[in-house]
Amino acid sequence: MGTLSGRTALVTGAGSGMGRETARLLAAEGAAVVLVGRRPEPIEAAAEQIRAAGGTASAVAIDITDHVALTTTLARVRAEHGPIDIVVNNAGSASTVLNPQYLPHEEWREVLDVNLDAVFRLCQAVLPDMLDRGTGTIVTVSSLAAVNPNLLGGAAYGAAKAGVRNFMTFLHNTFRNDGLRAITVLPGEADTPILDNRARPPEPQERAAMVQPEDVAEAIRLAVVLPQRVVLQEIVVAPTRQRDTATDLEISRGVGAPTS
């Protein structure tokens, strides 16, 4: 039996990158994993990979900013698996325009909806069960952009990741004595699909030196499988070598600027 046998874990943004790797590792520890994502094909493929390896997994395709769909999904998970023991808030979104001078309000709102508001709603929904039982773990993937915001992530992304880091610290300070572990993971530059939306997507050799999805997933796994008496409140996962991003920052500065 694995360390997490008998527990249910819900992972958002589980169709690729950090979310997919996290779901795989938690399932390997014995958890019944619910993979949540917008696109049905990637999350079902990830769930099938887990089942083929002997794990327990199901896939739910929803937009996590849809409060009604999220509520329905949580009711279904409770009916099938019982209360949720572990939540990993991994789904993320970044704007295409990074400079606040030119950032459309719609992009600002979309980034905050995915990275901050959806996290709040999901945490609010699972808190009653966790607090009633006196145990539970919520992990949220923030970013080092919360600590050092710049034009790589953009104004909206940095603000949202700082907000969610603050919210997780609030949960830690408020509910730790009720048995809740609130954990924030702060990855540095990581080789995930979100890089494809950058003004200058990094070259393959640059990506190879970055944090990889499995690195972040391993940090999450460690935080989750530690005894409930222990909480790794914040985890920074950064590349050992820091690359020169001066060119990237300069290119990003002008994205979205008026052409005339």
Backbone bond lengths (Angstrom), bond angles and torsions (degrees), N, CA, C in turn:
res aa  C-N    CA-C-N  psi(-1)  N-CA   C-N-CA  omega(-1)  CA-C   N-CA-C  phi
1 M - - - 1.463 - - 1.526 110.07 -
2 G 1.355 115.73 139.34 1.443 120.13 -179.96 1.523 111.96 -80.80
3 T 1.300 115.03 167.70 1.458 121.42 -179.94 1.523 111.89 -58.19
4 L 1.338 117.54 -32.24 1.464 121.72 -175.63 1.524 112.85 -104.64
5 S 1.310 118.42 16.93 1.467 121.02 178.74 1.525 110.50 -58.01
6 G 1.327 115.43 135.49 1.455 120.94 179.95 1.517 114.10 86.69
7 R 1.331 117.35 -1.16 1.461 120.47 179.94 1.529 110.81 -108.48
8 T 1.321 114.37 153.35 1.461 121.45 179.41 1.513 109.31 -112.62
9 A 1.335 115.64 129.67 1.460 121.59 179.64 1.523 109.39 -120.55
10 L 1.321 116.41 135.88 1.461 122.15 175.79 1.521 107.82 -114.93
11 V 1.348 115.84 126.73 1.464 121.88 -176.93 1.520 108.55 -122.42
12 T 1.328 117.27 122.72 1.460 120.25 176.72 1.526 110.15 -92.34
13 G 1.322 115.01 158.24 1.458 119.48 -176.36 1.511 111.42 60.79
14 A 1.339 116.26 39.45 1.462 121.28 -169.34 1.525 114.11 -91.36
15 G 1.322 117.49 6.04 1.455 119.05 -177.31 1.510 114.70 -83.45
16 S 1.316 117.09 -14.16 1.464 119.88 -178.34 1.517 109.60 -158.66
17 G 1.325 115.77 170.85 1.453 122.10 170.28 1.512 115.04 56.13
18 M 1.332 115.37 -137.02 1.455 121.86 -174.87 1.526 112.24 -61.36
19 G 1.323 116.78 -38.76 1.455 119.93 -178.66 1.512 112.87 -64.14
20 R 1.323 116.12 -44.50 1.469 120.29 179.43 1.524 110.99 -63.66
21 E 1.337 116.27 -44.85 1.463 119.53 -179.86 1.521 111.60 -66.17
22 T 1.326 117.11 -37.59 1.466 120.46 177.90 1.521 110.95 -64.49
23 A 1.317 116.84 -44.42 1.465 120.36 178.65 1.523 110.70 -59.79
24 R 1.319 116.63 -41.21 1.464 120.93 179.97 1.527 111.25 -63.05
25 L 1.318 116.75 -45.02 1.466 119.96 -178.09 1.526 112.03 -69.25
26 L 1.314 117.89 -39.17 1.465 119.72 178.97 1.530 110.70 -67.41
27 A 1.328 116.32 -37.12 1.469 119.21 176.70 1.523 110.53 -65.73
28 A 1.328 117.40 -37.96 1.465 120.85 178.38 1.523 111.53 -64.63
29 E 1.336 116.77 -23.62 1.467 121.28 176.06 1.524 112.33 -85.82
30 G 1.341 116.77 0.71 1.456 120.55 174.82 1.507 116.18 104.80
31 A 1.332 118.16 -3.06 1.464 119.82 179.92 1.523 111.18 -73.45
32 A 1.343 115.58 147.10 1.461 120.90 167.00 1.523 106.26 -82.54
33 V 1.323 116.80 116.34 1.457 121.17 -170.38 1.526 110.49 -106.79
34 V 1.331 114.98 132.60 1.459 122.25 173.48 1.519 107.41 -106.34
35 L 1.325 115.87 115.98 1.460 121.48 -178.33 1.524 109.32 -95.41
36 V 1.317 116.45 123.14 1.460 122.03 -177.17 1.524 109.13 -116.29
37 G 1.330 115.74 134.89 1.463 120.31 177.65 1.515 110.13 -166.39
38 R 1.325 116.42 168.58 1.470 120.44 -177.78 1.525 112.36 -75.65
39 R 1.325 116.89 -37.14 1.462 120.10 -173.46 1.526 109.97 -100.77
40 P 1.320 117.33 124.56 1.467 119.41 -175.40 1.521 114.50 -65.72
41 E 1.328 118.13 -36.74 1.466 119.48 -174.12 1.538 112.65 -63.00
42 P 1.326 119.19 -50.44 1.479 118.39 -178.24 1.525 113.36 -64.76
43 I 1.336 118.37 -39.97 1.462 117.44 -177.58 1.529 111.49 -73.33
44 E 1.315 117.34 -32.63 1.463 118.84 176.95 1.525 110.11 -69.70
45 A 1.332 117.11 -37.77 1.468 120.24 177.09 1.529 110.13 -64.03
46 A 1.332 117.08 -40.90 1.469 120.38 179.07 1.523 110.70 -66.30
47 A 1.325 116.79 -40.23 1.465 120.38 178.33 1.524 111.09 -65.50
48 E 1.313 116.63 -39.55 1.465 120.57 178.78 1.525 111.05 -65.07
49 Q 1.317 116.65 -37.56 1.464 120.71 176.56 1.526 110.78 -61.15
50 I 1.320 116.70 -40.41 1.467 121.00 178.54 1.522 110.23 -66.68
51 R 1.323 116.97 -44.22 1.470 120.29 -179.50 1.529 110.70 -64.54
52 A 1.334 116.57 -37.79 1.463 120.26 179.42 1.522 111.37 -63.85
53 A 1.346 115.91 -27.53 1.465 120.43 178.99 1.522 112.12 -88.09
54 G 1.353 117.02 5.54 1.454 120.85 177.56 1.512 114.99 95.83
55 G 1.345 117.14 5.31 1.455 120.49 -179.52 1.518 112.81 -91.45
56 T 1.322 115.29 176.33 1.461 122.52 178.70 1.511 108.68 -111.63
57 A 1.343 116.29 121.86 1.460 119.63 -176.65 1.513 110.61 -153.23
58 S 1.327 115.18 145.96 1.457 121.58 172.54 1.516 108.01 -135.87
59 A 1.331 116.33 155.03 1.456 121.99 -176.38 1.520 109.98 -117.86
60 V 1.334 115.97 136.56 1.458 121.71 178.26 1.525 108.19 -130.88
61 A 1.335 116.53 116.07 1.456 121.51 -178.43 1.527 109.76 -93.77
62 I 1.316 116.70 105.29 1.464 122.00 175.81 1.526 109.00 -144.26
63 D 1.313 114.80 161.81 1.455 122.00 168.69 1.522 106.49 -88.88
64 I 1.329 117.93 116.69 1.465 119.51 -173.44 1.521 112.66 -68.81
65 T 1.337 117.78 -11.33 1.460 119.23 174.64 1.521 111.84 -82.47
66 D 1.330 117.50 -6.47 1.464 122.89 176.75 1.522 108.13 -86.97
67 H 1.320 116.65 101.32 1.465 121.13 -172.99 1.524 111.75 -62.46
68 V 1.322 117.34 -39.08 1.469 120.71 -179.28 1.528 110.04 -64.49
69 A 1.336 116.72 -46.07 1.470 120.50 179.69 1.523 110.82 -63.58
70 L 1.317 116.88 -37.76 1.456 120.26 179.40 1.528 110.82 -66.08
71 T 1.311 116.89 -43.18 1.472 120.99 178.90 1.522 110.73 -61.54
72 T 1.332 116.46 -43.05 1.461 121.40 179.21 1.533 110.56 -63.52
73 T 1.321 116.74 -41.67 1.465 121.36 179.75 1.526 111.34 -62.76
74 L 1.326 116.69 -44.29 1.465 119.62 -179.37 1.526 111.20 -64.83
75 A 1.325 116.97 -37.30 1.469 120.14 176.96 1.524 110.59 -63.57
76 R 1.327 116.27 -39.97 1.469 120.96 178.85 1.524 111.05 -65.60
77 V 1.344 116.20 -43.07 1.471 120.34 179.97 1.524 110.17 -62.60
78 R 1.323 117.27 -43.73 1.468 120.30 179.19 1.526 111.20 -62.10
79 A 1.334 115.70 -39.67 1.466 119.49 -179.19 1.527 111.13 -66.45
80 E 1.332 117.10 -35.76 1.460 120.73 -175.42 1.528 112.89 -88.67
81 H 1.323 116.77 -33.56 1.467 120.07 -171.77 1.522 114.21 -123.38
82 G 1.322 117.32 -11.23 1.459 119.46 -173.01 1.515 110.56 90.56
83 P 1.329 118.21 -169.49 1.464 121.06 -178.40 1.527 112.17 -59.44
84 I 1.313 115.75 149.21 1.456 121.57 178.65 1.527 109.00 -82.21
85 D 1.320 116.14 127.44 1.461 121.89 -178.06 1.521 112.96 -92.56
86 I 1.340 115.74 -32.79 1.467 121.54 -173.00 1.521 108.70 -136.05
87 V 1.310 116.39 130.77 1.465 121.84 173.41 1.524 107.98 -121.70
88 V 1.321 115.84 132.01 1.465 120.88 173.81 1.525 107.75 -118.87
89 N 1.327 115.28 107.06 1.462 121.74 177.31 1.523 108.45 -83.70
90 N 1.314 115.80 96.84 1.461 119.80 -175.80 1.524 112.68 -115.34
91 A 1.324 118.80 -23.00 1.464 120.88 -176.64 1.527 110.18 -55.95
92 G 1.326 115.95 135.84 1.454 120.03 -178.73 1.512 112.11 -144.42
93 S 1.325 114.73 159.75 1.455 121.03 179.40 1.520 108.65 -149.82
94 A 1.329 116.59 143.33 1.462 121.26 176.89 1.523 108.98 -127.09
95 S 1.306 115.78 153.05 1.462 120.51 178.88 1.524 110.16 -78.25
96 T 1.323 116.30 158.98 1.459 120.23 174.55 1.527 110.56 -83.49
97 V 1.336 116.38 -31.58 1.464 121.61 175.66 1.519 107.69 -95.79
98 L 1.325 116.89 126.43 1.458 121.83 -170.11 1.526 113.39 -106.08
99 N 1.321 116.56 -28.07 1.448 122.34 -178.64 1.532 109.96 -81.47
100 P 1.347 118.35 124.26 1.467 119.15 -177.82 1.518 113.78 -63.00
101 Q 1.321 117.85 -16.51 1.462 120.13 176.00 1.519 111.67 -61.91
102 Y 1.323 116.21 -32.12 1.466 120.56 -171.68 1.526 113.21 -119.89
103 L 1.314 117.27 -1.83 1.463 121.61 -173.11 1.537 111.29 -67.02
104 P 1.333 118.76 118.21 1.460 120.36 177.19 1.529 110.80 -65.31
105 H 1.315 115.55 143.63 1.462 119.68 -179.04 1.522 111.03 -59.41
106 E 1.337 117.64 -33.97 1.465 120.20 -178.92 1.526 110.98 -63.25
107 E 1.340 117.15 -39.37 1.461 119.64 178.18 1.523 110.81 -69.17
108 W 1.319 116.69 -41.10 1.472 120.52 176.24 1.521 110.21 -55.62
109 R 1.336 116.10 -48.50 1.461 121.29 -177.06 1.516 111.47 -64.83
110 E 1.324 116.93 -41.35 1.470 120.54 -179.02 1.532 111.15 -62.54
111 V 1.323 116.57 -43.41 1.464 120.20 -179.46 1.525 110.88 -64.64
112 L 1.323 117.53 -42.37 1.463 119.96 178.04 1.525 111.94 -68.37
113 D 1.329 116.92 -34.20 1.469 119.95 179.04 1.528 110.75 -62.22
114 V 1.332 117.19 -44.53 1.464 120.79 -176.51 1.522 111.45 -76.18
115 N 1.329 117.04 -48.29 1.455 121.54 -170.12 1.523 114.64 -83.96
116 L 1.319 117.05 -21.41 1.465 119.73 -175.20 1.523 112.59 -124.68
117 D 1.321 116.95 -57.41 1.471 119.43 -174.91 1.527 111.86 -63.88
118 A 1.343 117.35 -42.72 1.468 120.14 -179.63 1.518 111.35 -65.40
119 V 1.325 116.88 -34.55 1.468 120.32 176.24 1.519 110.38 -64.70
120 F 1.320 116.07 -45.38 1.462 119.90 177.62 1.523 111.41 -57.66
121 R 1.320 116.59 -46.50 1.468 119.90 -176.94 1.526 111.83 -64.52
122 L 1.323 116.69 -41.45 1.460 119.49 -179.82 1.524 110.58 -67.47
123 C 1.313 117.11 -43.77 1.468 119.85 178.27 1.532 110.54 -61.71
124 Q 1.309 116.29 -44.31 1.462 120.21 179.84 1.522 110.93 -59.52
125 A 1.327 116.19 -36.21 1.460 120.23 -177.34 1.522 112.97 -72.36
126 V 1.348 118.19 -33.44 1.469 120.15 -176.82 1.528 112.89 -94.03
127 L 1.316 117.63 -14.95 1.461 120.29 -177.51 1.527 114.03 -56.48
128 P 1.340 120.04 -45.07 1.467 118.65 -177.17 1.520 113.48 -56.01
129 D 1.336 117.91 -45.74 1.463 121.05 179.03 1.524 111.19 -62.51
130 M 1.322 116.43 -45.11 1.465 119.83 -177.71 1.523 111.46 -65.35
131 L 1.311 116.75 -42.86 1.464 119.91 -178.63 1.526 111.29 -71.30
132 D 1.323 117.02 -35.88 1.468 119.75 177.35 1.523 111.32 -62.89
133 R 1.344 116.56 -37.53 1.465 120.94 -178.13 1.520 112.86 -88.73
134 G 1.340 116.14 -10.04 1.456 119.93 179.16 1.513 114.39 71.58
135 T 1.330 116.57 24.64 1.461 120.51 179.78 1.520 109.47 -160.73
136 G 1.316 115.80 149.26 1.460 121.01 178.20 1.515 110.04 161.78
137 T 1.325 115.56 155.33 1.464 121.34 -178.90 1.520 109.01 -133.81
138 I 1.327 115.39 125.83 1.463 121.78 174.57 1.520 107.67 -119.47
139 V 1.333 115.61 121.03 1.459 121.87 177.40 1.525 107.78 -113.53
140 T 1.317 116.25 130.85 1.456 120.12 176.75 1.519 109.85 -124.22
141 V 1.330 115.26 129.83 1.454 121.12 177.53 1.521 107.97 -86.23
142 S 1.312 116.03 106.33 1.457 122.43 173.89 1.528 107.31 -92.93
143 S 1.308 118.09 -133.42 1.462 121.55 -179.19 1.517 108.53 -170.60
144 L 1.335 115.60 155.04 1.461 118.41 171.91 1.529 111.24 -66.73
145 A 1.333 117.02 -10.90 1.465 120.08 171.75 1.524 111.39 -64.78
146 A 1.329 117.14 -18.81 1.461 120.64 174.81 1.519 111.16 -71.57
147 V 1.339 116.42 -26.84 1.460 122.14 -177.14 1.527 110.73 -96.41
148 N 1.330 116.18 -38.87 1.465 121.86 -177.65 1.524 109.06 -131.81
149 P 1.330 118.12 73.68 1.465 120.53 -176.87 1.526 111.47 -69.57
150 N 1.337 115.07 141.05 1.464 119.69 178.40 1.519 109.29 -158.71
151 L 1.316 115.52 -172.12 1.463 120.76 -174.63 1.524 113.58 -75.34
152 L 1.321 119.21 -6.29 1.464 119.48 174.58 1.524 110.26 -66.86
153 G 1.325 116.11 -49.81 1.461 120.07 177.99 1.509 112.22 -87.59
154 G 1.308 116.10 -32.98 1.455 120.58 179.94 1.511 113.11 98.65
155 A 1.318 115.15 164.65 1.463 121.89 -174.97 1.520 112.02 -62.31
156 A 1.320 117.53 -45.84 1.473 120.86 -176.25 1.521 110.85 -68.09
157 Y 1.313 116.97 -44.95 1.467 121.34 -177.58 1.524 110.55 -63.12
158 G 1.337 116.75 -46.95 1.456 119.92 179.83 1.514 112.16 -60.91
159 A 1.330 116.71 -42.11 1.459 120.57 -179.91 1.524 111.36 -65.55
160 A 1.335 116.67 -42.64 1.460 120.57 -179.46 1.527 111.33 -66.19
161 K 1.321 116.71 -42.28 1.467 119.72 -179.21 1.526 111.51 -69.94
162 A 1.331 117.38 -32.00 1.463 119.82 174.06 1.524 110.38 -68.33
163 G 1.322 115.82 -39.95 1.465 119.65 179.13 1.513 112.53 -63.65
164 V 1.326 117.00 -41.78 1.459 119.66 -178.07 1.518 110.71 -72.79
165 R 1.322 117.67 -31.71 1.462 120.00 174.32 1.530 110.08 -63.77
166 N 1.319 116.26 -43.31 1.462 120.72 177.88 1.524 111.11 -61.67
167 F 1.333 116.17 -41.98 1.467 120.16 -179.23 1.523 111.36 -64.95
168 M 1.316 117.28 -40.82 1.457 119.84 178.28 1.525 111.51 -65.83
169 T 1.326 116.80 -37.23 1.465 119.73 175.66 1.523 110.27 -64.24
170 F 1.323 116.00 -37.44 1.464 120.06 174.99 1.523 110.94 -59.54
171 L 1.338 116.98 -47.07 1.465 120.23 178.88 1.523 110.67 -60.45
172 H 1.319 116.81 -42.03 1.469 121.03 179.16 1.532 110.33 -60.83
173 N 1.330 116.43 -50.00 1.464 120.20 -176.52 1.525 112.71 -66.59
174 T 1.329 116.46 -30.37 1.459 120.93 -172.83 1.524 113.29 -89.53
175 F 1.342 118.01 -35.86 1.463 120.33 -168.62 1.526 114.63 -121.23
176 R 1.313 118.84 6.60 1.466 119.42 -178.39 1.525 111.18 -60.65
177 N 1.316 118.01 -37.19 1.468 120.53 -179.86 1.524 112.60 -77.82
178 D 1.333 116.29 -2.94 1.470 121.22 172.17 1.515 111.77 -98.61
179 G 1.338 116.43 6.50 1.463 120.48 175.94 1.517 114.86 95.04
180 L 1.337 117.81 3.42 1.462 120.41 -178.67 1.523 110.59 -88.99
181 R 1.328 116.21 129.90 1.461 121.23 171.90 1.525 108.26 -100.79
182 A 1.330 116.95 115.91 1.461 122.87 177.04 1.525 107.45 -109.08
183 I 1.328 116.23 116.99 1.467 122.00 -170.09 1.526 109.31 -123.55
184 T 1.314 116.27 130.66 1.460 121.81 177.01 1.523 109.23 -111.36
185 V 1.322 116.00 129.91 1.463 121.82 176.18 1.529 107.48 -108.87
186 L 1.331 115.32 128.95 1.465 121.47 -177.00 1.528 109.53 -116.95
187 P 1.338 117.53 87.96 1.466 118.92 178.39 1.528 110.99 -75.51
188 G 1.319 114.71 145.93 1.451 120.02 167.30 1.515 109.13 -81.01
189 E 1.318 116.55 -159.64 1.460 119.99 -177.77 1.530 109.42 -59.62
190 A 1.315 115.75 123.76 1.460 120.85 -172.36 1.521 111.00 -127.64
191 D 1.311 115.51 146.95 1.465 122.35 -178.40 1.522 109.36 -82.97
192 T 1.318 115.76 83.04 1.458 121.92 178.93 1.532 109.09 -128.65
193 P 1.342 117.64 166.56 1.473 119.89 -178.02 1.523 114.73 -58.31
194 I 1.338 118.24 -20.69 1.466 120.31 -178.85 1.529 111.17 -62.91
195 L 1.342 117.04 -23.28 1.460 120.61 179.05 1.522 112.12 -65.49
196 D 1.336 116.78 -24.47 1.460 120.24 -178.44 1.523 112.02 -65.09
197 N 1.348 117.16 -19.21 1.458 121.19 -178.50 1.527 112.92 -90.15
198 R 1.312 117.08 -0.73 1.461 119.67 -178.44 1.526 111.49 -70.06
199 A 1.333 115.28 158.64 1.460 120.49 177.40 1.526 110.62 -59.96
200 R 1.334 116.52 -37.13 1.464 121.87 172.43 1.516 108.12 -129.35
201 P 1.341 117.70 93.84 1.464 118.88 178.07 1.523 110.56 -57.72
202 P 1.339 118.43 132.37 1.461 120.99 -178.24 1.530 112.32 -60.84
203 E 1.330 115.17 150.77 1.457 121.48 178.05 1.533 109.54 -73.86
204 P 1.353 116.98 159.44 1.469 120.00 -178.93 1.521 114.06 -54.24
205 Q 1.330 117.53 -39.65 1.467 119.02 -179.45 1.527 111.58 -68.39
206 E 1.325 116.98 -29.22 1.462 120.19 176.03 1.526 110.13 -71.53
207 R 1.298 116.36 -41.76 1.462 120.79 -179.54 1.527 111.58 -64.17
208 A 1.334 115.85 -33.61 1.467 119.42 -176.89 1.518 112.15 -62.96
209 A 1.333 117.47 -27.39 1.460 121.32 -178.88 1.527 112.77 -90.42
210 M 1.322 116.61 -4.23 1.461 120.61 -179.01 1.525 111.32 -81.53
211 V 1.315 115.73 170.57 1.462 120.80 168.75 1.524 108.03 -59.21
212 Q 1.327 117.51 136.23 1.452 122.49 178.02 1.533 110.06 -99.94
213 P 1.337 117.59 154.71 1.470 119.63 -179.00 1.523 113.48 -53.09
214 E 1.329 117.05 -38.58 1.460 119.64 -178.28 1.527 112.04 -68.37
215 D 1.338 117.06 -23.78 1.462 119.93 177.41 1.528 110.66 -67.76
216 V 1.315 115.47 -45.45 1.464 120.08 178.66 1.525 110.23 -67.55
217 A 1.327 116.48 -41.15 1.462 120.24 178.85 1.526 111.47 -60.22
218 E 1.318 116.92 -38.70 1.465 120.37 179.39 1.530 110.31 -66.08
219 A 1.320 117.72 -38.33 1.467 120.68 176.72 1.525 110.78 -63.30
220 I 1.332 116.04 -41.57 1.464 119.98 177.93 1.520 110.87 -64.50
221 R 1.328 115.91 -44.83 1.467 119.39 178.82 1.523 111.05 -56.56
222 L 1.321 116.11 -46.97 1.465 119.94 -179.62 1.522 111.05 -58.86
223 A 1.333 116.61 -45.68 1.466 119.91 -178.58 1.523 111.68 -62.74
224 V 1.336 116.20 -35.39 1.462 120.49 -176.46 1.527 111.82 -76.96
225 V 1.333 117.55 -40.26 1.468 119.56 -174.15 1.528 113.48 -81.55
226 L 1.314 117.81 -14.33 1.463 118.60 175.14 1.528 110.02 -58.88
227 P 1.325 118.31 151.85 1.468 119.82 178.96 1.526 112.10 -53.27
228 Q 1.318 115.72 147.95 1.462 120.67 -175.84 1.532 112.01 -59.64
229 R 1.309 117.14 -20.24 1.464 119.77 178.75 1.529 112.71 -72.12
230 V 1.340 116.88 -9.46 1.463 121.97 -175.39 1.525 109.63 -117.35
231 V 1.325 116.29 135.16 1.463 120.13 175.47 1.525 109.11 -128.55
232 L 1.322 116.36 129.32 1.465 121.97 170.31 1.524 106.10 -92.42
233 Q 1.299 116.24 90.71 1.462 120.23 -168.61 1.522 112.81 -59.89
234 E 1.339 117.37 -45.05 1.457 121.37 176.90 1.522 109.59 -135.41
235 I 1.330 115.08 137.52 1.457 121.12 179.72 1.525 108.08 -127.95
236 V 1.316 116.99 121.03 1.460 121.98 174.27 1.522 108.19 -97.79
237 V 1.335 115.97 125.81 1.468 121.46 177.87 1.528 106.73 -121.81
238 A 1.321 116.69 102.92 1.463 121.07 -172.71 1.514 111.32 -125.38
239 P 1.337 117.61 154.57 1.460 119.81 175.58 1.529 110.49 -63.93
240 T 1.308 116.05 143.56 1.459 119.49 176.41 1.525 110.61 -64.00
241 R 1.327 116.53 -44.58 1.467 121.41 178.52 1.529 109.20 -98.47
242 Q 1.309 116.15 131.03 1.465 120.83 179.01 1.515 109.33 -99.16
243 R 1.321 116.86 123.64 1.462 119.99 -176.62 1.533 111.28 -85.60
244 D 1.318 115.21 162.41 1.460 122.04 177.45 1.532 108.33 -80.21
245 T 1.324 116.34 115.52 1.470 120.59 -177.05 1.525 112.14 -107.66
246 A 1.323 117.91 14.95 1.470 120.70 -175.43 1.533 111.84 -58.45
247 T 1.326 117.02 -43.36 1.463 120.15 -179.99 1.520 110.92 -65.02
248 D 1.322 116.76 -42.44 1.460 121.28 179.65 1.529 110.51 -60.15
249 L 1.323 115.66 -43.97 1.465 119.81 -178.48 1.520 111.02 -63.87
250 E 1.330 116.88 -40.21 1.466 119.76 -178.36 1.521 110.84 -68.38
251 I 1.333 117.10 -40.05 1.464 120.07 178.30 1.528 109.66 -64.93
252 S 1.317 116.89 -41.49 1.467 121.30 -177.05 1.526 111.77 -65.13
253 R 1.313 116.55 -29.12 1.463 121.19 -175.70 1.531 111.93 -57.93
254 G 1.330 115.97 -35.45 1.466 119.22 -173.55 1.510 115.61 -96.11
255 V 1.331 118.01 -3.98 1.459 119.99 -178.40 1.533 109.97 -63.67
256 G 1.315 116.53 129.01 1.452 121.24 178.80 1.502 114.60 88.76
257 A 1.346 117.81 -2.16 1.457 120.82 -179.38 1.531 110.04 -68.97
258 P 1.315 117.27 147.93 1.467 120.01 177.60 1.539 110.42 -57.20
259 T 1.305 116.74 143.84 1.470 121.38 -177.63 1.521 112.33 -87.12
260 S 1.305 117.28 -9.38 1.468 119.03 179.51 1.515 110.83 -143.14
